[in-house]
Structure formats: structure tokens, C-alpha cells
């Protein structure tokens, strides 16, 4: 346990930020999986779910939760995966 006052505060801040970042990452994974499931099911709102997943990834990158290159890679992979599903290739 830290004895220095500034480190005690820093530890409290880290706990809060970690919880917030974990929830954002979990939401990204949930939205991505939902978009992929909608594409597999052939739902009409699959494009909307993909848009929302990409939007959430962009927001996480803007806030520094994800590195910009990581966000770009995730968006690219998700879009390609859904495009393959839409083309009937199943990957």
C-alpha cells in the first residue's frame, strides 16, 4: 500500500479509469458480435449495427482507450468479416 498521498489518489484514479475502459471495451465486443450475428441472420438492421459498432470503436480511439491503429484494424476486420458473410462466403 502506498504511503504517499499523491500515489494513493493516483491508485483511486486508476481503479476508476480501469473500470470505465473495461466497460467500453466490453461494449465494443458486444456491438461487434451483434453486428456479425445480424449479418449472419440476414437482418435488415445489420448495416445499422455495423455502423454503431464502428462508431463506438472510433469513440474509444478518440478518448485514448484504444490506440488509433488498433481501432483501424478492428474496424477493417469487422467490416471485411461482415462483407464476406453478406457475400455468402462464411468465414
NORDAQUI-V294260 format. One record per backbone hydrogen bond with DSSP energy under -1.0 kcal/mol. CO is the residue of the C=O (numbers start at 1). NH is the residue of the N-H. Records with the same first field share a line. If there is no record, write none. Layout:
CO: NH, NH
//
This chain:
4: 8
5: 9
6: 10
7: 11
8: 12
9: 13
10: 14
11: 15
12: 16
13: 17
14: 18
15: 19
16: 20
17: 21
18: 22
19: 23
20: 24
21: 25
22: 26
23: 27
24: 28
25: 29
26: 30
27: 31
28: 32
29: 33
30: 34
31: 35
32: 36
33: 37
34: 38
35: 39
36: 40
37: 41
38: 43
45: 49
46: 50
47: 51
48: 52
49: 53
50: 54
51: 55
52: 56
53: 57
54: 58
55: 59
56: 60
57: 61
58: 62
59: 63
60: 65, 66
67: 71
68: 72
69: 73
70: 74
71: 75
72: 76
73: 77
74: 78
75: 79
76: 80
77: 81
78: 82
79: 83
80: 84
81: 85
82: 86
83: 87
84: 89
85: 88
//
